Structures are given as structure tokens and as C-alpha cells.
């Protein structure tokens, strides 16, 4: 029997459970609710689930230390466990995926995915927490047309969140907030849109369907993109906006897929005709709507250390991360100047973006759509997301 392929879109992390070491696997798309811990002795065998190996290969991998009879039992158990969990590309996975996509499409709401895990699930404590972050920062003096805030967990990026959102004044309450979020799971060179209202502990937002309808016919658009259901980069911005302007704040949520292939090709994102058309359409909306829009960028920057495939353990602001700060600052300078091409030249400068910036596509899209914007860096930070890995991010404001 040929082994089904292990899904490439799963989330793999070292098990944090002291008495259950190994590789923890969960479904980043939430098609499956299963969480598995694969023991260290079985981890290497996962490489055999590539669509070309057989169950005999799997048994042979176990035979030297289990014996022929027990290796067959363990192999069968592993295949069945992964399959039942929906972690293999098989009929179970297809059924789970179809059901989740159908349910999301049918729902009028994009329900909160991270309440109770990344932030408090009750509106009172959530409001107090977020307003505490915002009030800890100095407000901006100039007229703000947009901000860039992290999309890392609020507890890790709270100072940069506060620095960005402190610039949003009460008089902006009737604007449409164009939220450009990083699409961690979406297709490259695509933009995920939805007409759904976002539901959070604060209540339900309003989506500017008029503007959605003006973008929906662009070939780079994925309408009712399921990625919205599992993506945090927009949800975190929504709760901050609601804590300032109330639950029914009006938004235009756009997930920006990676422009990564253009790094390796030595091209610019708009060299792709579909991307160019979308950025042009977004720019037309920006020029026509002018100060009726406020732009919100949900973006992180460098991802360094063991968690992200680097050969070193990263510590915030120490060793290699001091050099990363300097390189981050060069890119931030290009963002401040709204120099899209200069920014993209730095992205592809070394080894196809060895800094692994998460947010480049949203930042670039903003610079192309609103070329007259000029930025101010309010705060830059690095945070150890675990003991050996660091994420960098910033709070920025933009004025005309």
C-alpha cells in the first residue's frame, strides 16, 4: 500500500508537555480538532509519508529496533492515527476540508478564533487590557491616515500595539478602516476578501460591502477566502479598533498573500499582471475615498532562530539579533519614505529574504495604493516567542 502524503500545511512544534516529548502536530487550518504528539522514536518516519513510499518501507524503518512483527503493528497504528486525525491527504481530510469550507461560506459571521487563547474572552477585561496598552503610549500629533501594528500575540507586542493605536483619534469613528493583514495560509499573489462581519467578545463589526464589491472582480481576489476563518493578523487589529470605536466599527478586511516568488525571480510584485491590477484598483479606491479611509497594517517583521529553521538560538537584542535590528531599520526607513521599490530591493537583497519578514506583502500593497503616505516609527521591539526564537515588529504611524 502506498502511504498517503502527510499534509504540508500542518503546524509542527516541539511538544511542550513534559511527560510527552516528541513532535506536536495540529491543524493550522482547523479542519481537524485533533492534536497529536509523535514520540521521538517515530518522528523520522514521518518523512516516508511523501506519496511515493509504501507501508513496507515504514515497517522496514521500524524493524531494526522493534522486530518484524511489532514493526507491522506500530506502522499500522501510525497510519491509522494520522489518517483518523485528518493529517494525511486522503478521503478523511477531503471530507473535513469540504465541511469546514461549506460551514464558513454559509455563516454570515467570521467568528472569533482566538478569544480565550490570545486575549481575554470577556469584553470587560479585554477592553481594560487593550486600553491599558494604548494609554501607555504617547499619541501622535499629526493627522493620521494609517498605522502599522504587529500581529504577534498582544502580550508579546503590546508596547508596539499601543504606540500605533494611540495615534487613532475619536473623530475617526465614522471612517472605513482598511485592514491589510498578512495571509499566513493563503495562496501567493492572491488577496482574500470576505463580506462577513467579524464577531468578537465586543460584538459584531460592519463590513464595507460597497468597497468589497469594487474589488471582487479582480482576478487576484479570492472571495470568501476560508483563510479568514483561521487568520489572526486581522482579528487582532479588529479587537483593538473595537476597543476604541465600539463593536460596529466599519472595516474592509483584506488578506495579502505572499509575494515571495518575486524575491527569487528578481522581479517586483506588480510584474504579475493580476497583482498589478489589484494594487491599481486599491489605489483608485484610496484616491477617490481619500480621508474617508484609515489604513491598518497587521504586520510582523523578522522571524529568526530555531523555530524558523535557523542554525542558531536567537535572543532578543543579543548577538545575531543586534544585526537583525540594523537590517530591520534599513527596511523601516524605506517604508517611512514610501519607497516601495527600495523596500523590495532590500527584501530580496540576501538569500531570498533571510530575515523572513512576515508582512512584506501587506506593507508593499499599502505603499503602492497610498504612495503619498509618509511614516513615523513610534516603537521597534524584538520578542522571544520561545527560548530560541525571536520575532521583531514595530508600531508606526502614517500621515499624508
C-alpha positions in Angstrom: 0.0 0.0 0.0 1.4 3.4 -1.0 1.4 5.7 2.0 -0.7 8.9 1.6 1.2 12.2 1.8 1.4 13.9 5.1 -0.2 17.4 4.8 2.3 20.2 4.2 0.1 22.8 5.9 0.1 21.3 9.4 1.7 23.0 12.4 4.7 21.2 13.8 6.3 22.2 17.1 8.3 20.5 19.8 5.9 19.1 22.4 5.7 21.4 25.4 4.2 18.6 27.5 6.9 17.5 30.0 5.8 13.8 30.2 5.1 13.5 26.5 8.2 14.5 24.5 8.3 14.4 20.7 6.7 16.4 17.8 3.4 18.0 18.4 1.2 18.2 15.3 -2.0 20.3 15.0 -4.1 21.5 12.0 -3.4 25.2 11.3 -6.5 25.3 9.1 -8.6 23.8 11.9 -10.2 21.2 9.6 -9.4 18.8 12.4 -9.5 19.3 16.1 -7.0 16.6 16.8 -3.6 17.3 18.4 -1.1 14.5 18.2 2.3 14.1 19.9 4.5 11.8 17.8 7.2 10.1 20.1 10.8 10.9 19.3 11.4 7.3 18.0 8.8 7.8 15.3 9.4 11.3 14.2 11.9 10.5 11.4 9.4 8.0 9.9 7.0 10.9 9.0 9.3 11.6 6.1 8.2 8.4 4.5 4.6 9.8 4.1 5.6 11.6 0.8 3.2 9.8 -1.5 5.9 7.5 -3.0 6.7 5.1 -0.2 4.8 2.0 0.9 3.8 0.5 4.2 6.6 -2.0 3.7 9.1 0.9 3.8 7.5 2.1 7.0 7.8 -1.4 8.6 11.4 -1.7 7.4 12.2 1.6 9.2 10.9 0.2 12.5 12.2 -3.4 12.1 15.8 -2.8 13.4 14.6 -1.8 16.8 11.1 -3.4 17.1 11.4 -6.6 15.2 9.4 -7.6 12.2 6.1 -8.5 14.0 5.9 -5.5 16.2 7.1 -3.1 13.5 4.0 -4.1 11.4 1.7 -3.3 14.4 3.3 0.1 15.1 3.3 1.0 11.4 -0.4 0.2 11.1 -1.2 2.2 14.2 0.7 5.2 13.0 -1.0 5.2 9.6 -4.4 4.8 11.2 -3.8 7.5 13.8 -2.6 10.1 11.3 -5.4 9.2 8.9 -8.2 9.5 11.5 -6.8 12.8 12.6 -7.1 14.2 9.1 -3.4 14.7 8.8 -2.9 12.7 5.7 -4.1 13.6 2.1 -6.9 11.1 1.9 -10.7 10.9 1.9 -11.0 11.8 5.6 -9.0 15.0 5.0 -11.1 15.9 1.9 -14.3 15.4 3.9 -13.2 17.5 6.8 -12.0 20.3 4.5 -15.2 20.4 2.5 -17.3 20.5 5.6 -15.3 23.4 7.1 -15.3 25.4 3.9 -19.0 24.9 3.4 -19.8 26.0 7.0 -17.6 29.1 6.7 -19.3 30.1 3.4 -22.8 29.6 4.8 -22.2 31.6 8.0 -23.0 35.3 8.0 -20.2 35.9 10.5 -16.5 35.4 10.8 -16.4 34.2 14.4 -13.6 35.0 16.8 -10.9 32.3 16.6 -8.5 33.4 19.3 -10.7 34.7 22.1 -9.7 32.9 25.3 -6.3 31.9 23.9 -4.6 35.1 22.6 -6.8 37.5 24.5 -9.5 37.5 27.2 -12.9 36.2 26.1 -14.9 38.6 28.2 -15.5 42.2 26.9 -14.7 44.0 30.2 -11.3 42.5 30.9 -10.5 42.7 27.1 -11.3 46.4 27.0 -9.3 47.2 30.1 -6.3 45.3 28.8 -6.2 46.8 25.3 -6.9 50.4 26.5 -4.1 49.9 29.0 -1.8 49.2 26.2 -2.9 52.2 24.2 -2.9 54.7 27.2 0.7 53.6 28.0 1.9 55.2 24.7 2.1 58.8 23.6 -0.4 60.0 21.0 0.7 61.3 17.6 0.5 65.0 16.8 0.0 64.9 13.1 -3.2 63.8 11.2 -3.0 60.1 10.9 -4.2 58.3 7.7 -2.9 54.9 8.8 -0.9 52.8 11.2 1.2 49.6 11.2 0.9 47.4 14.2 2.2 43.9 15.0 0.1 40.8 14.5 2.1 38.8 17.1 0.2 37.9 20.3 -0.8 41.1 22.0 1.0 40.1 25.2 4.3 39.9 23.3 3.8 43.1 21.1 1.8 45.2 23.5 4.1 48.2 23.5 4.2 48.4 19.7 0.4 47.9 19.5 0.0 50.7 22.0 2.4 53.0 20.1 0.4 52.5 16.9 -3.2 52.6 18.2 -2.5 55.7 20.4 -2.5 57.7 17.1 -6.1 56.9 16.3 -8.3 59.8 17.5 -12.0 59.7 18.3 -13.0 61.8 15.3 -12.2 58.8 13.0 -15.1 56.7 14.3 -17.1 57.0 11.1 -14.3 56.1 8.7 -13.8 52.8 7.0 -10.7 51.0 8.3 -8.9 49.2 5.5 -7.2 46.3 7.4 -4.4 44.8 5.4 -3.4 41.6 7.1 -0.7 39.0 6.4 -2.2 35.8 4.9 -0.1 33.1 6.6 -2.0 30.3 4.9 -3.3 31.8 1.7 -2.2 31.4 -1.9 0.8 33.5 -3.2 -0.1 36.6 -5.1 -3.7 36.4 -4.0 -5.9 38.7 -1.9 -8.5 37.2 0.4 -11.7 39.1 0.8 -14.9 38.5 2.7 -18.3 40.2 3.1 -18.7 38.6 6.6 -18.9 40.7 9.7 -16.3 39.9 12.3 -17.7 38.8 15.6 -15.5 39.2 18.8 -16.2 39.4 22.5 -17.1 43.1 21.9 -19.7 42.4 19.3 -20.1 42.5 15.5 -18.3 44.8 13.1 -19.7 46.2 9.9 -18.1 45.4 6.6 -18.0 48.0 3.8 -19.6 45.8 1.2 -19.6 48.7 -1.4 -15.8 48.6 -1.4 -15.7 44.8 -1.4 -17.9 44.8 -4.5 -15.5 47.1 -6.3 -12.6 44.7 -5.7 -14.3 41.4 -6.1 -14.0 41.1 -9.9 -10.2 41.4 -9.9 -8.6 38.1 -10.9 -6.2 38.2 -7.9 -9.1 38.1 -5.4 -10.3 35.0 -3.6 -13.8 35.8 -2.4 -14.9 34.4 1.0 -11.4 33.1 1.5 -11.5 30.4 4.1 -8.1 31.7 5.4 -10.1 34.4 7.2 -11.5 31.8 9.5 -8.2 30.9 10.9 -6.1 34.0 10.4 -5.1 36.2 13.4 -3.4 39.1 11.6 -6.8 40.8 11.0 -8.6 39.6 14.1 -6.1 41.2 16.5 -6.5 44.6 14.7 -10.3 44.3 14.9 -10.4 44.0 18.6 -8.1 47.0 19.1 -10.3 49.0 16.8 -13.5 47.9 18.6 -11.9 48.9 22.0 -11.6 52.4 20.6 -14.7 52.9 18.4 -17.2 50.3 19.5 -18.3 46.9 18.2 -19.8 48.1 14.9 -16.6 49.7 13.6 -16.7 49.6 9.8 -13.9 47.6 8.1 -12.6 46.4 4.8 -10.6 43.3 5.6 -8.0 42.2 3.1 -5.6 39.2 3.5 -2.5 39.7 1.4 -0.8 36.5 0.2 2.9 36.2 -0.1 4.9 37.9 -2.8 7.8 35.6 -2.0 8.2 34.1 -5.5 9.1 37.5 -6.8 12.1 37.6 -4.5 13.7 34.6 -6.1 12.8 35.7 -9.6 14.4 39.1 -9.1 11.1 40.7 -10.1 8.7 43.2 -8.4 5.2 42.0 -7.2 3.4 44.2 -9.8 5.3 42.4 -12.6 2.5 39.8 -12.1 -0.4 41.3 -14.1 -3.1 40.2 -11.6 -1.3 41.7 -8.7 -0.7 44.9 -10.6 -4.4 45.1 -11.4 -5.4 44.6 -7.8 -3.0 47.2 -6.5 -4.2 49.6 -9.1 -7.9 49.0 -8.1 -7.0 49.5 -4.4 -5.1 52.7 -5.3 -8.1 54.0 -7.2 -10.3 53.4 -4.1 -7.7 55.2 -2.0 -7.6 58.2 -4.3 -11.4 58.5 -4.6 -12.3 57.9 -0.9 -9.3 59.9 0.5 -9.8 60.8 4.1 -12.9 58.5 4.4 -10.4 55.7 4.8 -7.9 54.8 7.6 -5.3 52.2 6.8 -4.4 49.5 9.3 -1.5 47.2 8.6 -1.3 44.0 10.7 2.4 43.1 10.1 5.3 41.4 11.9 8.9 41.6 10.7 11.9 39.3 11.1 11.5 35.7 12.3 14.8 34.3 13.5 16.1 31.3 15.4 15.5 27.6 15.8 11.7 27.8 15.4 12.2 29.3 11.9 14.9 27.0 10.6 18.0 29.0 11.6 21.1 27.2 12.9 21.4 29.4 16.0 19.3 30.1 19.1 18.1 33.7 18.9 17.8 36.0 21.9 16.1 39.4 21.6 18.6 42.3 21.1 21.6 40.0 21.6 24.2 38.5 19.3 22.8 38.0 15.8 19.6 39.9 16.7 21.6 43.1 17.1 22.5 42.8 13.4 18.9 42.0 12.6 17.8 45.2 14.2 20.0 47.2 11.9 18.7 45.5 8.8 15.1 45.9 10.0 15.8 49.6 10.5 17.0 50.0 6.9 13.8 48.5 5.7 11.7 50.6 8.0 13.5 53.7 6.5 12.2 52.7 3.1 8.7 52.3 4.5 8.8 55.7 6.1 9.8 57.2 2.8 7.1 55.2 0.9 9.9 53.8 -1.3 8.3 50.6 -2.5 11.0 49.6 -4.9 13.8 50.4 -2.4 11.9 48.4 0.2 11.6 45.4 -2.2 15.2 45.6 -3.2 16.1 45.1 0.5 13.7 42.2 0.9 15.4 40.3 -1.9 19.0 41.5 -1.1 20.3 38.4 0.7 19.3 34.8 0.2 15.6 35.4 -0.7 14.8 37.4 2.4 16.8 35.5 5.1 15.1 37.7 7.7 11.8 36.1 6.8 9.7 39.2 7.2 6.1 38.3 7.8 4.1 41.3 6.5 6.1 42.3 3.4 3.1 41.9 1.1 0.7 44.0 3.2 3.3 46.7 3.6 4.1 46.8 -0.1 0.4 46.8 -1.1 -0.1 49.8 1.2 2.9 51.7 -0.3 1.6 51.1 -3.8 -2.0 52.0 -3.0 -1.2 55.1 -0.9 2.1 56.4 -2.4 1.8 59.8 -0.8 1.9 58.4 2.8 4.9 59.1 4.9 5.6 57.2 8.0 7.0 57.7 11.5 8.5 54.9 13.6 6.9 55.0 17.1 8.5 51.9 18.6 10.5 48.9 17.5 10.8 45.7 19.5 12.0 42.1 19.5 10.4 39.4 21.4 11.4 35.8 22.3 8.4 33.8 21.1 10.2 30.9 22.7 13.6 30.4 24.3 15.4 30.0 21.0 13.4 32.1 18.6 12.7 35.8 18.1 10.1 37.9 16.2 10.6 41.6 15.5 7.9 44.1 14.9 7.1 47.8 15.2 4.4 50.4 15.8 4.3 53.0 13.0 2.0 55.9 12.0 1.4 57.3 8.6 0.3 60.8 7.6 -0.3 62.5 4.2 
